[in-house]
Amino acid sequence: MLINSAAAKSGMKDLTDGVSLPVLQDTSEADVFDLYNASKWYIYLVDSQGIPRIIHYSLDLDGERDRLLDEIAALVKEAQ
């Protein structure tokens, strides 16, 4: 899932065009970015309770895509 920061609301169309992942728009009321102290380039993998389990501060999606997918699969399996 992608979460667009409240401050970057005007860029939402760029995020949603051609994307198959769910894209959510953060608001100043929900303030998801500040709750997780996120940056727009960080990848947070959260468990079914919303607890961050894995945080990538820089990830080469060309070379580390399988690693990321394996981590996601492990969290999904854990939740079943």
Jmol script that loads the backbone (N, CA, C; Angstrom):
load data "model"
ATOM      1  N   MET A   1       0.847  -1.165   0.000  1.00  0.00           N
ATOM      2  CA  MET A   1       0.000   0.000   0.000  1.00  0.00           C
ATOM      3  C   MET A   1       0.894   1.229   0.000  1.00  0.00           C
ATOM      4  N   LEU A   2       0.521   2.205  -0.757  1.00  0.00           N
ATOM      5  CA  LEU A   2       1.213   3.488  -0.742  1.00  0.00           C
ATOM      6  C   LEU A   2       0.380   4.468   0.063  1.00  0.00           C
ATOM      7  N   ILE A   3       1.053   5.305   0.827  1.00  0.00           N
ATOM      8  CA  ILE A   3       0.358   6.365   1.565  1.00  0.00           C
ATOM      9  C   ILE A   3       0.972   7.683   1.155  1.00  0.00           C
ATOM     10  N   ASN A   4       0.161   8.539   0.583  1.00  0.00           N
ATOM     11  CA  ASN A   4       0.603   9.856   0.162  1.00  0.00           C
ATOM     12  C   ASN A   4       0.471  10.822   1.337  1.00  0.00           C
ATOM     13  N   SER A   5       1.520  11.582   1.598  1.00  0.00           N
ATOM     14  CA  SER A   5       1.472  12.508   2.736  1.00  0.00           C
ATOM     15  C   SER A   5       0.433  13.599   2.509  1.00  0.00           C
ATOM     16  N   ALA A   6      -0.092  14.112   3.598  1.00  0.00           N
ATOM     17  CA  ALA A   6      -1.076  15.190   3.516  1.00  0.00           C
ATOM     18  C   ALA A   6      -0.492  16.400   2.802  1.00  0.00           C
ATOM     19  N   ALA A   7       0.784  16.650   3.013  1.00  0.00           N
ATOM     20  CA  ALA A   7       1.441  17.801   2.391  1.00  0.00           C
ATOM     21  C   ALA A   7       1.603  17.633   0.883  1.00  0.00           C
ATOM     22  N   ALA A   8       1.549  16.389   0.399  1.00  0.00           N
ATOM     23  CA  ALA A   8       1.764  16.134  -1.029  1.00  0.00           C
ATOM     24  C   ALA A   8       0.470  15.769  -1.748  1.00  0.00           C
ATOM     25  N   LYS A   9      -0.663  16.233  -1.226  1.00  0.00           N
ATOM     26  CA  LYS A   9      -1.967  15.873  -1.786  1.00  0.00           C
ATOM     27  C   LYS A   9      -2.064  16.192  -3.270  1.00  0.00           C
ATOM     28  N   SER A  10      -1.456  17.268  -3.706  1.00  0.00           N
ATOM     29  CA  SER A  10      -1.546  17.650  -5.114  1.00  0.00           C
ATOM     30  C   SER A  10      -0.868  16.635  -6.033  1.00  0.00           C
ATOM     31  N   GLY A  11       0.021  15.794  -5.487  1.00  0.00           N
ATOM     32  CA  GLY A  11       0.711  14.802  -6.301  1.00  0.00           C
ATOM     33  C   GLY A  11       0.020  13.450  -6.338  1.00  0.00           C
ATOM     34  N   MET A  12      -1.190  13.356  -5.793  1.00  0.00           N
ATOM     35  CA  MET A  12      -1.886  12.071  -5.715  1.00  0.00           C
ATOM     36  C   MET A  12      -2.109  11.449  -7.087  1.00  0.00           C
ATOM     37  N   LYS A  13      -2.462  12.244  -8.092  1.00  0.00           N
ATOM     38  CA  LYS A  13      -2.708  11.698  -9.425  1.00  0.00           C
ATOM     39  C   LYS A  13      -1.463  11.000  -9.961  1.00  0.00           C
ATOM     40  N   ASP A  14      -0.291  11.570  -9.718  1.00  0.00           N
ATOM     41  CA  ASP A  14       0.950  10.939 -10.169  1.00  0.00           C
ATOM     42  C   ASP A  14       1.166   9.581  -9.510  1.00  0.00           C
ATOM     43  N   LEU A  15       0.752   9.429  -8.268  1.00  0.00           N
ATOM     44  CA  LEU A  15       0.920   8.165  -7.552  1.00  0.00           C
ATOM     45  C   LEU A  15      -0.058   7.095  -8.010  1.00  0.00           C
ATOM     46  N   THR A  16      -1.266   7.509  -8.422  1.00  0.00           N
ATOM     47  CA  THR A  16      -2.308   6.529  -8.717  1.00  0.00           C
ATOM     48  C   THR A  16      -2.355   6.092 -10.164  1.00  0.00           C
ATOM     49  N   ASP A  17      -1.796   6.849 -11.074  1.00  0.00           N
ATOM     50  CA  ASP A  17      -1.818   6.472 -12.484  1.00  0.00           C
ATOM     51  C   ASP A  17      -0.978   5.221 -12.723  1.00  0.00           C
ATOM     52  N   GLY A  18      -1.618   4.159 -13.186  1.00  0.00           N
ATOM     53  CA  GLY A  18      -0.916   2.936 -13.533  1.00  0.00           C
ATOM     54  C   GLY A  18      -0.417   2.115 -12.356  1.00  0.00           C
ATOM     55  N   VAL A  19      -0.928   2.366 -11.152  1.00  0.00           N
ATOM     56  CA  VAL A  19      -0.463   1.663  -9.956  1.00  0.00           C
ATOM     57  C   VAL A  19      -1.482   0.599  -9.571  1.00  0.00           C
ATOM     58  N   SER A  20      -1.010  -0.600  -9.243  1.00  0.00           N
ATOM     59  CA  SER A  20      -1.931  -1.660  -8.837  1.00  0.00           C
ATOM     60  C   SER A  20      -2.018  -1.802  -7.316  1.00  0.00           C
ATOM     61  N   LEU A  21      -1.151  -1.126  -6.577  1.00  0.00           N
ATOM     62  CA  LEU A  21      -1.226  -1.151  -5.118  1.00  0.00           C
ATOM     63  C   LEU A  21      -2.293  -0.180  -4.634  1.00  0.00           C
ATOM     64  N   PRO A  22      -2.927  -0.478  -3.487  1.00  0.00           N
ATOM     65  CA  PRO A  22      -3.844   0.512  -2.914  1.00  0.00           C
ATOM     66  C   PRO A  22      -3.067   1.778  -2.535  1.00  0.00           C
ATOM     67  N   VAL A  23      -3.660   2.919  -2.818  1.00  0.00           N
ATOM     68  CA  VAL A  23      -3.026   4.195  -2.485  1.00  0.00           C
ATOM     69  C   VAL A  23      -3.972   4.972  -1.585  1.00  0.00           C
ATOM     70  N   LEU A  24      -3.483   5.333  -0.399  1.00  0.00           N
ATOM     71  CA  LEU A  24      -4.279   6.093   0.558  1.00  0.00           C
ATOM     72  C   LEU A  24      -3.753   7.513   0.662  1.00  0.00           C
ATOM     73  N   GLN A  25      -4.655   8.440   0.914  1.00  0.00           N
ATOM     74  CA  GLN A  25      -4.267   9.830   1.116  1.00  0.00           C
ATOM     75  C   GLN A  25      -4.280  10.130   2.605  1.00  0.00           C
ATOM     76  N   ASP A  26      -3.114  10.445   3.160  1.00  0.00           N
ATOM     77  CA  ASP A  26      -3.040  10.835   4.564  1.00  0.00           C
ATOM     78  C   ASP A  26      -3.720  12.191   4.730  1.00  0.00           C
ATOM     79  N   THR A  27      -4.214  12.437   5.918  1.00  0.00           N
ATOM     80  CA  THR A  27      -4.827  13.728   6.230  1.00  0.00           C
ATOM     81  C   THR A  27      -4.152  14.300   7.470  1.00  0.00           C
ATOM     82  N   SER A  28      -4.378  15.577   7.696  1.00  0.00           N
ATOM     83  CA  SER A  28      -3.797  16.185   8.895  1.00  0.00           C
ATOM     84  C   SER A  28      -4.428  15.593  10.153  1.00  0.00           C
ATOM     85  N   GLU A  29      -5.678  15.098  10.054  1.00  0.00           N
ATOM     86  CA  GLU A  29      -6.335  14.483  11.208  1.00  0.00           C
ATOM     87  C   GLU A  29      -5.738  13.106  11.520  1.00  0.00           C
ATOM     88  N   ALA A  30      -5.548  12.258  10.485  1.00  0.00           N
ATOM     89  CA  ALA A  30      -4.990  10.910  10.692  1.00  0.00           C
ATOM     90  C   ALA A  30      -3.495  10.992  10.981  1.00  0.00           C
ATOM     91  N   ASP A  31      -2.782  11.823  10.238  1.00  0.00           N
ATOM     92  CA  ASP A  31      -1.362  12.102  10.453  1.00  0.00           C
ATOM     93  C   ASP A  31      -0.485  10.843  10.523  1.00  0.00           C
ATOM     94  N   VAL A  32      -0.726   9.914   9.580  1.00  0.00           N
ATOM     95  CA  VAL A  32      -0.005   8.649   9.548  1.00  0.00           C
ATOM     96  C   VAL A  32       1.503   8.865   9.405  1.00  0.00           C
ATOM     97  N   PHE A  33       1.899   9.832   8.572  1.00  0.00           N
ATOM     98  CA  PHE A  33       3.329  10.076   8.367  1.00  0.00           C
ATOM     99  C   PHE A  33       4.026  10.412   9.675  1.00  0.00           C
ATOM    100  N   ASP A  34       3.423  11.262  10.479  1.00  0.00           N
ATOM    101  CA  ASP A  34       4.051  11.633  11.750  1.00  0.00           C
ATOM    102  C   ASP A  34       3.976  10.509  12.783  1.00  0.00           C
ATOM    103  N   LEU A  35       2.903   9.718  12.744  1.00  0.00           N
ATOM    104  CA  LEU A  35       2.788   8.597  13.686  1.00  0.00           C
ATOM    105  C   LEU A  35       3.946   7.615  13.527  1.00  0.00           C
ATOM    106  N   TYR A  36       4.376   7.406  12.273  1.00  0.00           N
ATOM    107  CA  TYR A  36       5.467   6.464  12.015  1.00  0.00           C
ATOM    108  C   TYR A  36       6.772   7.179  11.697  1.00  0.00           C
ATOM    109  N   ASN A  37       6.765   8.507  11.829  1.00  0.00           N
ATOM    110  CA  ASN A  37       7.968   9.284  11.546  1.00  0.00           C
ATOM    111  C   ASN A  37       8.517   8.949  10.160  1.00  0.00           C
ATOM    112  N   ALA A  38       7.611   8.890   9.193  1.00  0.00           N
ATOM    113  CA  ALA A  38       7.935   8.388   7.854  1.00  0.00           C
ATOM    114  C   ALA A  38       8.503   9.472   6.951  1.00  0.00           C
ATOM    115  N   SER A  39       9.213   9.011   5.994  1.00  0.00           N
ATOM    116  CA  SER A  39       9.678   9.828   4.879  1.00  0.00           C
ATOM    117  C   SER A  39       9.074   9.215   3.626  1.00  0.00           C
ATOM    118  N   LYS A  40       8.879  10.006   2.587  1.00  0.00           N
ATOM    119  CA  LYS A  40       8.178   9.477   1.429  1.00  0.00           C
ATOM    120  C   LYS A  40       8.908   8.333   0.739  1.00  0.00           C
ATOM    121  N   TRP A  41      10.181   8.152   1.032  1.00  0.00           N
ATOM    122  CA  TRP A  41      10.918   7.070   0.368  1.00  0.00           C
ATOM    123  C   TRP A  41      11.120   5.856   1.259  1.00  0.00           C
ATOM    124  N   TYR A  42      10.688   5.907   2.487  1.00  0.00           N
ATOM    125  CA  TYR A  42      10.849   4.772   3.391  1.00  0.00           C
ATOM    126  C   TYR A  42       9.781   3.716   3.084  1.00  0.00           C
ATOM    127  N   ILE A  43      10.123   2.451   3.284  1.00  0.00           N
ATOM    128  CA  ILE A  43       9.172   1.366   3.118  1.00  0.00           C
ATOM    129  C   ILE A  43       8.965   0.737   4.495  1.00  0.00           C
ATOM    130  N   TYR A  44       7.751   0.810   4.977  1.00  0.00           N
ATOM    131  CA  TYR A  44       7.383   0.247   6.267  1.00  0.00           C
ATOM    132  C   TYR A  44       6.506  -0.980   6.013  1.00  0.00           C
ATOM    133  N   LEU A  45       6.894  -2.118   6.539  1.00  0.00           N
ATOM    134  CA  LEU A  45       6.052  -3.304   6.487  1.00  0.00           C
ATOM    135  C   LEU A  45       5.463  -3.471   7.876  1.00  0.00           C
ATOM    136  N   VAL A  46       4.146  -3.417   7.945  1.00  0.00           N
ATOM    137  CA  VAL A  46       3.472  -3.509   9.235  1.00  0.00           C
ATOM    138  C   VAL A  46       2.716  -4.829   9.337  1.00  0.00           C
ATOM    139  N   ASP A  47       2.555  -5.328  10.561  1.00  0.00           N
ATOM    140  CA  ASP A  47       1.802  -6.562  10.748  1.00  0.00           C
ATOM    141  C   ASP A  47       0.310  -6.249  10.776  1.00  0.00           C
ATOM    142  N   SER A  48      -0.486  -7.286  10.996  1.00  0.00           N
ATOM    143  CA  SER A  48      -1.942  -7.115  10.959  1.00  0.00           C
ATOM    144  C   SER A  48      -2.465  -6.215  12.072  1.00  0.00           C
ATOM    145  N   GLN A  49      -1.632  -5.953  13.083  1.00  0.00           N
ATOM    146  CA  GLN A  49      -2.019  -5.049  14.171  1.00  0.00           C
ATOM    147  C   GLN A  49      -1.558  -3.612  13.922  1.00  0.00           C
ATOM    148  N   GLY A  50      -0.882  -3.394  12.788  1.00  0.00           N
ATOM    149  CA  GLY A  50      -0.385  -2.059  12.455  1.00  0.00           C
ATOM    150  C   GLY A  50       0.958  -1.736  13.080  1.00  0.00           C
ATOM    151  N   ILE A  51       1.639  -2.738  13.620  1.00  0.00           N
ATOM    152  CA  ILE A  51       2.949  -2.535  14.246  1.00  0.00           C
ATOM    153  C   ILE A  51       4.032  -2.663  13.188  1.00  0.00           C
ATOM    154  N   PRO A  52       4.887  -1.653  13.030  1.00  0.00           N
ATOM    155  CA  PRO A  52       5.986  -1.774  12.047  1.00  0.00           C
ATOM    156  C   PRO A  52       6.900  -2.941  12.421  1.00  0.00           C
ATOM    157  N   ARG A  53       7.105  -3.853  11.495  1.00  0.00           N
ATOM    158  CA  ARG A  53       7.954  -5.017  11.728  1.00  0.00           C
ATOM    159  C   ARG A  53       9.271  -4.911  10.989  1.00  0.00           C
ATOM    160  N   ILE A  54       9.232  -4.327   9.789  1.00  0.00           N
ATOM    161  CA  ILE A  54      10.441  -4.179   8.976  1.00  0.00           C
ATOM    162  C   ILE A  54      10.408  -2.779   8.382  1.00  0.00           C
ATOM    163  N   ILE A  55      11.507  -2.073   8.499  1.00  0.00           N
ATOM    164  CA  ILE A  55      11.596  -0.726   7.926  1.00  0.00           C
ATOM    165  C   ILE A  55      12.829  -0.685   7.034  1.00  0.00           C
ATOM    166  N   HIS A  56      12.607  -0.296   5.791  1.00  0.00           N
ATOM    167  CA  HIS A  56      13.716  -0.137   4.845  1.00  0.00           C
ATOM    168  C   HIS A  56      13.926   1.362   4.619  1.00  0.00           C
ATOM    169  N   TYR A  57      15.114   1.824   4.917  1.00  0.00           N
ATOM    170  CA  TYR A  57      15.418   3.237   4.694  1.00  0.00           C
ATOM    171  C   TYR A  57      15.937   3.478   3.300  1.00  0.00           C
ATOM    172  N   SER A  58      16.518   2.482   2.711  1.00  0.00           N
ATOM    173  CA  SER A  58      16.871   2.539   1.293  1.00  0.00           C
ATOM    174  C   SER A  58      16.875   1.105   0.807  1.00  0.00           C
ATOM    175  N   LEU A  59      16.191   0.863  -0.278  1.00  0.00           N
ATOM    176  CA  LEU A  59      16.053  -0.476  -0.804  1.00  0.00           C
ATOM    177  C   LEU A  59      16.146  -0.392  -2.315  1.00  0.00           C
ATOM    178  N   ASP A  60      17.031  -1.144  -2.887  1.00  0.00           N
ATOM    179  CA  ASP A  60      17.193  -1.197  -4.336  1.00  0.00           C
ATOM    180  C   ASP A  60      16.161  -2.172  -4.875  1.00  0.00           C
ATOM    181  N   LEU A  61      15.048  -1.657  -5.372  1.00  0.00           N
ATOM    182  CA  LEU A  61      13.973  -2.535  -5.814  1.00  0.00           C
ATOM    183  C   LEU A  61      14.357  -3.360  -7.034  1.00  0.00           C
ATOM    184  N   ASP A  62      15.365  -2.950  -7.772  1.00  0.00           N
ATOM    185  CA  ASP A  62      15.829  -3.765  -8.897  1.00  0.00           C
ATOM    186  C   ASP A  62      16.581  -4.985  -8.380  1.00  0.00           C
ATOM    187  N   GLY A  63      17.460  -4.797  -7.410  1.00  0.00           N
ATOM    188  CA  GLY A  63      18.287  -5.888  -6.904  1.00  0.00           C
ATOM    189  C   GLY A  63      17.733  -6.597  -5.682  1.00  0.00           C
ATOM    190  N   GLU A  64      16.807  -5.948  -4.953  1.00  0.00           N
ATOM    191  CA  GLU A  64      16.312  -6.518  -3.697  1.00  0.00           C
ATOM    192  C   GLU A  64      14.807  -6.771  -3.702  1.00  0.00           C
ATOM    193  N   ARG A  65      14.217  -6.805  -4.883  1.00  0.00           N
ATOM    194  CA  ARG A  65      12.769  -7.025  -4.998  1.00  0.00           C
ATOM    195  C   ARG A  65      12.353  -8.358  -4.361  1.00  0.00           C
ATOM    196  N   ASP A  66      13.112  -9.432  -4.630  1.00  0.00           N
ATOM    197  CA  ASP A  66      12.764 -10.743  -4.065  1.00  0.00           C
ATOM    198  C   ASP A  66      12.817 -10.709  -2.539  1.00  0.00           C
ATOM    199  N   ARG A  67      13.797 -10.023  -1.991  1.00  0.00           N
ATOM    200  CA  ARG A  67      13.901  -9.892  -0.534  1.00  0.00           C
ATOM    201  C   ARG A  67      12.652  -9.233   0.034  1.00  0.00           C
ATOM    202  N   LEU A  68      12.220  -8.142  -0.586  1.00  0.00           N
ATOM    203  CA  LEU A  68      11.032  -7.427  -0.132  1.00  0.00           C
ATOM    204  C   LEU A  68       9.795  -8.315  -0.248  1.00  0.00           C
ATOM    205  N   LEU A  69       9.640  -9.006  -1.362  1.00  0.00           N
ATOM    206  CA  LEU A  69       8.483  -9.877  -1.553  1.00  0.00           C
ATOM    207  C   LEU A  69       8.477 -11.033  -0.555  1.00  0.00           C
ATOM    208  N   ASP A  70       9.652 -11.571  -0.252  1.00  0.00           N
ATOM    209  CA  ASP A  70       9.751 -12.631   0.757  1.00  0.00           C
ATOM    210  C   ASP A  70       9.339 -12.125   2.137  1.00  0.00           C
ATOM    211  N   GLU A  71       9.737 -10.908   2.474  1.00  0.00           N
ATOM    212  CA  GLU A  71       9.362 -10.324   3.761  1.00  0.00           C
ATOM    213  C   GLU A  71       7.852 -10.112   3.840  1.00  0.00           C
ATOM    214  N   ILE A  72       7.269  -9.648   2.746  1.00  0.00           N
ATOM    215  CA  ILE A  72       5.820  -9.441   2.703  1.00  0.00           C
ATOM    216  C   ILE A  72       5.106 -10.788   2.843  1.00  0.00           C
ATOM    217  N   ALA A  73       5.579 -11.798   2.107  1.00  0.00           N
ATOM    218  CA  ALA A  73       4.963 -13.132   2.172  1.00  0.00           C
ATOM    219  C   ALA A  73       5.034 -13.704   3.589  1.00  0.00           C
ATOM    220  N   ALA A  74       6.141 -13.487   4.276  1.00  0.00           N
ATOM    221  CA  ALA A  74       6.287 -13.991   5.642  1.00  0.00           C
ATOM    222  C   ALA A  74       5.287 -13.323   6.583  1.00  0.00           C
ATOM    223  N   LEU A  75       5.074 -12.026   6.427  1.00  0.00           N
ATOM    224  CA  LEU A  75       4.102 -11.326   7.275  1.00  0.00           C
ATOM    225  C   LEU A  75       2.679 -11.787   6.977  1.00  0.00           C
ATOM    226  N   VAL A  76       2.381 -12.019   5.695  1.00  0.00           N
ATOM    227  CA  VAL A  76       1.042 -12.507   5.326  1.00  0.00           C
ATOM    228  C   VAL A  76       0.824 -13.895   5.917  1.00  0.00           C
ATOM    229  N   LYS A  77       1.818 -14.773   5.795  1.00  0.00           N
ATOM    230  CA  LYS A  77       1.708 -16.126   6.331  1.00  0.00           C
ATOM    231  C   LYS A  77       1.502 -16.098   7.846  1.00  0.00           C
ATOM    232  N   GLU A  78       2.237 -15.212   8.498  1.00  0.00           N
ATOM    233  CA  GLU A  78       2.130 -15.064   9.950  1.00  0.00           C
ATOM    234  C   GLU A  78       0.719 -14.659  10.369  1.00  0.00           C
ATOM    235  N   ALA A  79       0.072 -13.865   9.550  1.00  0.00           N
ATOM    236  CA  ALA A  79      -1.258 -13.345   9.895  1.00  0.00           C
ATOM    237  C   ALA A  79      -2.358 -14.376   9.653  1.00  0.00           C
ATOM    238  N   GLN A  80      -2.066 -15.437   8.922  1.00  0.00           N
ATOM    239  CA  GLN A  80      -3.104 -16.433   8.593  1.00  0.00           C
ATOM    240  C   GLN A  80      -3.348 -17.407   9.711  1.00  0.00           C
TER     241      GLN A  80
END
end "model"
wireframe off; spacefill off
backbone 0.3
color backbone group
